[in-house]
Amino acid sequence: MRRRLSERDIEAIAEGSAILGTGGGGDPYLGSRFACRAIREHGEPELVSVDELPDDALAVAAAVVGSPVPMMEKLSLGEELGRAFDGMQEAMGRPITAMMSPEIGGVNTVVSIALAAERGLPVVDADSMGRAFPEVQLVTQTIHGIGVSPMSMADEHGNVVIMKAVDNFWTERLARSTVIQFGAIAPALAFPLTKEQIELASVHGSVSLARDIGEILLERSGEDALRAVLDRTGGVELFAGKISGVDRHVTGGWAVGEVHIEGADAFAGATMRVTFQNENLMAYVGDEPMACVPDLLTIVEQDSCRGITTERLRFGSRVSVLAMPCDEQWLSPRGLEIAGPRHFGYDVDYRPFEGRRPSPALLAARG
């Protein structure tokens, strides 16, 4: 399955990641521009399946940690990214031989690809979430008891911080405190994995899935693109209408808030409320949840079907709300314990969205 990743592939992966990233992971345009420049300067990296990795492989992941709002002005992908890589390699005490994305999100999927191009390393066709999440410990490795540290973080001033935490939850706490000192956004290297660990505790084929979705978006638009994306992901359109309000603020290194959508066409007369913490977490009609984390909840532009990150939600935009199934690892008891609605402070248990697309009559009654 080996293939070289071209600039076209990068653009498709970034666009597809914005769909799977549930509103988080950073702006796909910023991520694709950064990665395409790396490819032009250093050559096309190779995408490899997990099976194609050598038995002694050591893969790590690069990510931008923090709130997506300051990322719009401070991308933090200059020399500090290379310093974070060097710090991680020193902490591991052995060469890093592959890059793997920590999540599927507009920037965080392609940062590892850009770094792979710069360092001449392959990219693993897998990630640690199958979506984007707002906290470091919310990865499939935590489900399987695998540590995400050491973690190396760097800033534009030359500071490098190496964290070796007792567990993944402490890694999140230390990373969140550090990123606030680094200006609310900073690059990080972490998630060291052997081939055996990647086989056990990752979402296989997720980069290829993002590319497939992105190709749909680059070639189609409107209803045609929407139907193709839903077919490819097994998702449904929960709601459609116009954004009537956005309440968003940055706290604790996250963009937190909610967006209100006034229904249109079949959904006229009803209102949907989507809450987010970097990523979209819950969708309500009235007081009833229609979809919830860890399933994927994405808001897209109606005309293009392009994913809208939470920092770019704007009053008046015409949107559709999509729900898509998460990787089955998140539906295990441990997965729901660490990434279900109650982890984020919602007093509800997880319920799958399948079959819960509300009828227009129900929507109108509860709008």
C-alpha positions as CSV (number, residue, x, y, z in Angstrom):
1,M,0.0,0.0,0.0
2,R,3.0,2.3,0.0
3,R,2.5,5.5,-1.8
4,R,4.1,9.0,-2.0
5,L,2.0,11.8,-0.6
6,S,1.7,14.6,-3.2
7,E,0.5,18.2,-2.6
8,R,-2.9,17.1,-3.9
9,D,-2.9,14.3,-1.3
10,I,-2.1,16.8,1.4
11,E,-4.9,19.1,0.4
12,A,-7.3,16.2,0.3
13,I,-6.1,14.9,3.7
14,A,-6.5,18.3,5.3
15,E,-10.0,18.7,4.0
16,G,-11.1,15.2,5.0
17,S,-9.5,15.7,8.4
18,A,-11.7,18.8,8.9
19,I,-14.7,16.5,8.5
20,L,-13.4,13.8,10.8
21,G,-12.0,16.4,13.2
22,T,-15.4,17.4,14.6
23,G,-14.6,21.1,14.5
24,G,-11.1,20.8,16.1
25,G,-7.6,20.0,15.1
26,G,-6.9,23.4,13.6
27,D,-7.7,25.1,10.3
28,P,-7.2,22.8,7.3
29,Y,-6.0,25.6,5.0
30,L,-3.2,26.5,7.4
31,G,-2.2,22.9,7.9
32,S,-2.1,22.1,4.2
33,R,-0.1,25.2,3.3
34,F,2.5,24.3,5.9
35,A,2.7,20.7,4.8
36,C,2.8,21.5,1.1
37,R,5.7,23.8,1.6
38,A,7.6,21.1,3.4
39,I,7.0,18.7,0.5
40,R,8.2,21.2,-2.1
41,E,11.4,21.8,-0.1
42,H,12.1,18.2,1.1
43,G,10.2,15.8,-1.2
44,E,7.1,13.6,-0.9
45,P,7.0,11.4,2.2
46,E,5.8,7.8,2.0
47,L,2.5,6.7,3.5
48,V,2.8,3.1,4.8
49,S,0.4,0.7,6.4
50,V,1.0,-0.6,9.9
51,D,1.9,-4.0,8.4
52,E,4.6,-2.5,6.3
53,L,6.5,-1.1,9.3
54,P,9.7,-2.9,10.4
55,D,9.4,-4.8,13.6
56,D,11.9,-2.4,15.4
57,A,10.0,0.7,14.3
58,L,9.6,3.6,16.7
59,A,6.9,6.1,15.7
60,V,6.0,9.3,17.3
61,A,3.4,12.0,16.7
62,A,3.6,15.7,16.2
63,A,0.7,18.0,17.3
64,V,-0.2,21.6,17.9
65,V,-1.4,21.7,21.5
66,G,-3.7,24.4,22.8
67,S,-6.7,26.6,21.7
68,P,-7.4,26.8,18.0
69,V,-8.3,30.5,18.3
70,P,-4.7,31.8,18.8
71,M,-3.6,29.4,16.2
72,M,-5.2,31.7,13.6
73,E,-2.5,34.3,14.4
74,K,0.3,32.2,15.8
75,L,0.7,28.9,13.9
76,S,3.8,27.9,16.0
77,L,5.2,25.7,13.2
78,G,8.6,27.3,12.7
79,E,11.9,26.2,14.2
80,E,10.2,25.3,17.5
81,L,8.7,22.2,15.8
82,G,12.2,21.0,15.0
83,R,13.4,21.7,18.5
84,A,10.5,19.7,19.9
85,F,11.4,16.8,17.6
86,D,15.0,16.9,18.7
87,G,14.0,17.0,22.3
88,M,11.7,14.0,21.9
89,Q,14.4,12.0,20.2
90,E,16.9,12.8,22.9
91,A,14.3,11.8,25.6
92,M,13.7,8.4,23.8
93,G,17.4,7.7,23.6
94,R,17.0,6.0,20.1
95,P,16.3,7.2,16.6
96,I,12.7,8.0,15.6
97,T,11.9,5.9,12.5
98,A,8.4,7.0,11.5
99,M,5.8,9.7,12.1
100,M,2.1,9.0,13.0
101,S,-0.7,11.6,13.4
102,P,-2.0,11.8,17.0
103,E,-5.5,12.6,15.7
104,I,-7.5,13.3,12.6
105,G,-7.9,17.1,12.5
106,G,-7.2,19.9,10.0
107,V,-3.7,20.8,11.2
108,N,-2.8,18.0,13.5
109,T,-3.1,15.3,10.9
110,V,-0.7,17.0,8.5
111,V,1.9,18.4,11.0
112,S,3.3,14.9,11.3
113,I,3.3,14.5,7.5
114,A,5.3,17.8,7.2
115,L,7.8,16.7,9.8
116,A,8.1,13.4,8.1
117,A,9.0,15.2,4.8
118,E,11.6,17.3,6.6
119,R,13.2,14.4,8.4
120,G,13.0,11.8,5.6
121,L,10.7,9.5,7.5
122,P,7.6,7.5,6.5
123,V,4.1,8.3,7.7
124,V,2.0,5.6,9.3
125,D,-1.6,5.2,7.9
126,A,-3.1,5.4,11.4
127,D,-3.8,7.7,14.2
128,S,-4.6,7.6,17.9
129,M,-8.3,8.9,17.9
130,G,-10.0,8.4,14.5
131,R,-11.2,12.0,15.1
132,A,-10.0,15.0,17.2
133,F,-10.3,15.4,21.0
134,P,-9.4,18.4,23.2
135,E,-7.2,16.5,25.7
136,V,-3.9,14.7,25.4
137,Q,-5.0,11.5,27.3
138,L,-8.1,11.0,25.0
139,V,-6.3,8.6,22.7
140,T,-6.7,4.9,22.0
141,Q,-3.4,4.2,23.8
142,T,-5.1,5.2,27.1
143,I,-7.8,2.6,26.5
144,H,-5.0,-0.1,26.3
145,G,-2.9,1.2,29.1
146,I,-0.1,2.6,26.9
147,G,1.7,5.9,28.0
148,V,1.8,9.0,25.7
149,S,4.9,10.4,27.4
150,P,7.6,11.5,27.2
151,M,6.3,14.6,25.6
152,S,8.5,17.4,24.2
153,M,7.1,20.9,23.8
154,A,8.8,24.0,22.5
155,D,8.1,27.7,21.8
156,E,9.4,30.4,19.6
157,H,11.8,31.7,22.3
158,G,13.9,28.6,22.3
159,N,12.4,27.0,25.4
160,V,12.0,23.2,25.3
161,V,10.1,21.3,28.0
162,I,10.3,17.5,28.4
163,M,7.6,15.8,30.4
164,K,7.7,12.3,31.8
165,A,4.4,11.9,33.6
166,V,3.2,9.0,35.7
167,D,0.1,8.5,33.5
168,N,-1.6,10.1,30.5
169,F,-3.9,12.2,32.6
170,W,-0.9,13.9,34.3
171,T,0.6,14.4,30.8
172,E,-2.5,16.4,29.9
173,R,-2.3,18.5,33.0
174,L,1.4,19.3,32.6
175,A,0.9,20.0,28.8
176,R,-2.0,22.3,29.5
177,S,-0.1,24.3,32.1
178,T,2.9,24.6,29.8
179,V,0.9,25.6,26.7
180,I,-0.7,28.5,28.6
181,Q,2.8,29.8,29.5
182,F,3.8,29.3,25.8
183,G,1.0,31.7,24.6
184,A,-1.9,29.2,24.5
185,I,-0.5,27.3,21.5
186,A,2.6,25.3,21.0
187,P,4.0,22.3,19.0
188,A,4.6,19.0,20.8
189,L,6.1,15.6,20.0
190,A,4.8,12.6,22.0
191,F,2.9,9.3,21.7
192,P,5.9,7.0,21.2
193,L,4.8,3.6,19.8
194,T,6.4,0.4,18.7
195,K,4.9,-1.5,15.8
196,E,3.3,-4.0,18.2
197,Q,1.6,-1.1,20.1
198,I,0.4,0.6,16.9
199,E,-1.1,-2.7,15.8
200,L,-3.0,-3.0,19.1
201,A,-3.9,0.6,20.0
202,S,-4.4,2.8,17.0
203,V,-7.1,3.5,14.4
204,H,-5.8,1.9,11.2
205,G,-6.3,3.4,7.7
206,S,-7.5,6.8,9.1
207,V,-5.2,8.9,6.9
208,S,-6.4,7.2,3.8
209,L,-10.0,7.7,4.9
210,A,-9.3,11.4,5.4
211,R,-7.8,11.5,1.9
212,D,-10.9,9.7,0.4
213,I,-13.2,12.2,2.0
214,G,-11.1,15.1,0.9
215,E,-11.1,13.9,-2.7
216,I,-14.9,14.0,-2.6
217,L,-14.8,17.6,-1.4
218,L,-12.2,18.7,-4.0
219,E,-14.3,17.2,-6.8
220,R,-17.9,17.8,-5.7
221,S,-20.0,20.3,-3.9
222,G,-23.4,20.8,-2.3
223,E,-25.9,18.0,-1.9
224,D,-23.8,15.7,-4.1
225,A,-20.7,16.1,-1.9
226,L,-22.8,15.7,1.3
227,R,-24.4,12.4,0.2
228,A,-21.0,11.0,-0.9
229,V,-19.4,12.0,2.4
230,L,-22.2,10.4,4.4
231,D,-22.0,7.2,2.3
232,R,-18.2,7.0,2.9
233,T,-18.4,7.6,6.7
234,G,-21.7,5.9,7.5
235,G,-23.1,9.2,8.9
236,V,-26.4,11.1,8.8
237,E,-27.4,14.7,8.4
238,L,-28.9,15.6,11.8
239,F,-29.9,19.2,11.0
240,A,-29.6,22.1,8.5
241,G,-30.2,25.8,8.8
242,K,-28.5,29.1,9.5
243,I,-26.3,30.0,12.5
244,S,-28.2,32.4,14.7
245,G,-25.6,32.8,17.5
246,V,-22.2,31.7,18.7
247,D,-21.0,31.9,22.3
248,R,-17.3,31.2,22.3
249,H,-14.4,32.0,24.7
250,V,-10.9,30.7,25.5
251,T,-10.4,29.2,28.9
252,G,-7.8,26.7,30.2
253,G,-6.2,26.5,26.8
254,W,-9.4,25.5,25.0
255,A,-12.0,27.2,22.9
256,V,-15.3,26.6,24.8
257,G,-18.8,27.5,23.9
258,E,-21.9,26.6,21.8
259,V,-23.5,27.5,18.5
260,H,-27.2,27.9,17.8
261,I,-28.7,27.0,14.4
262,E,-32.2,28.0,13.2
263,G,-33.6,25.2,11.1
264,A,-34.4,25.7,7.4
265,D,-36.4,23.7,4.8
266,A,-37.4,20.4,6.4
267,F,-36.0,21.6,9.7
268,A,-37.8,25.0,9.7
269,G,-39.3,26.1,13.0
270,A,-36.7,24.2,15.1
271,T,-33.4,25.1,16.7
272,M,-30.3,23.0,17.3
273,R,-27.7,23.8,19.9
274,V,-24.2,22.3,19.5
275,T,-21.7,22.6,22.4
276,F,-18.0,22.4,22.0
277,Q,-14.6,22.3,23.8
278,N,-12.3,22.8,20.8
279,E,-14.3,19.9,19.2
280,N,-18.1,19.6,18.9
281,L,-19.3,17.4,21.7
282,M,-23.1,17.4,22.0
283,A,-26.0,18.3,19.7
284,Y,-29.5,19.1,21.2
285,V,-32.9,19.8,19.9
286,G,-34.6,21.3,22.9
287,D,-33.3,19.4,25.9
288,E,-32.9,16.1,24.0
289,P,-29.4,15.0,22.9
290,M,-29.4,14.0,19.2
291,A,-25.8,13.0,19.1
292,C,-22.9,12.9,21.6
293,V,-19.3,12.3,22.0
294,P,-17.4,10.0,21.3
295,D,-19.4,9.8,18.0
296,L,-18.3,12.4,15.5
297,L,-20.3,15.6,15.2
298,T,-19.3,18.0,12.4
299,I,-20.7,21.3,11.1
300,V,-20.2,21.8,7.4
301,E,-20.9,24.6,4.9
302,Q,-24.0,23.8,2.9
303,D,-22.7,25.0,-0.4
304,S,-19.3,23.2,-0.3
305,C,-19.7,20.5,2.4
306,R,-16.4,21.7,3.8
307,G,-15.9,21.2,7.6
308,I,-16.1,24.4,9.7
309,T,-13.7,24.5,12.7
310,T,-15.2,25.8,15.9
311,E,-13.0,29.0,15.8
312,R,-14.5,29.8,12.4
313,L,-18.2,29.5,13.2
314,R,-19.9,32.7,12.2
315,F,-23.4,34.2,12.5
316,G,-25.4,33.9,9.3
317,S,-23.6,30.9,7.9
318,R,-25.8,28.3,6.3
319,V,-24.7,24.9,7.6
320,S,-25.5,21.2,8.0
321,V,-24.8,19.2,11.1
322,L,-23.5,15.7,10.5
323,A,-23.2,12.8,12.9
324,M,-20.8,9.9,12.1
325,P,-19.8,6.8,14.0
326,C,-16.6,6.7,16.1
327,D,-14.1,4.0,16.0
328,E,-15.4,1.0,17.9
329,Q,-12.6,1.2,20.5
330,W,-14.3,4.2,22.0
331,L,-17.4,2.2,22.6
332,S,-15.7,-0.2,25.0
333,P,-16.4,0.4,28.7
334,R,-13.0,2.0,29.1
335,G,-13.4,4.1,26.0
336,L,-16.7,5.5,27.2
337,E,-15.3,6.0,30.7
338,I,-12.6,8.3,29.4
339,A,-14.3,9.9,26.4
340,G,-18.0,9.7,26.9
341,P,-20.3,12.6,27.7
342,R,-19.8,12.4,31.5
343,H,-16.1,13.0,31.1
344,F,-16.9,16.4,29.7
345,G,-19.4,17.3,32.4
346,Y,-22.6,16.3,30.7
347,D,-25.1,14.5,32.9
348,V,-26.1,12.0,30.3
349,D,-24.9,8.6,29.2
350,Y,-23.7,7.8,25.7
351,R,-26.4,6.9,23.2
352,P,-25.6,6.2,19.6
353,F,-27.0,8.6,17.0
354,E,-28.0,5.8,14.5
355,G,-31.7,5.9,14.0
356,R,-32.0,9.1,16.1
357,R,-32.2,11.6,13.2
358,P,-35.2,13.6,14.4
359,S,-38.3,13.9,12.2
360,P,-39.4,17.4,11.1
361,A,-42.5,17.1,13.3
362,L,-40.4,16.3,16.4
363,L,-38.0,19.1,15.6
364,A,-40.8,21.6,15.3
365,A,-42.5,20.4,18.5
366,R,-39.2,20.9,20.4
367,G,-37.7,23.9,18.7
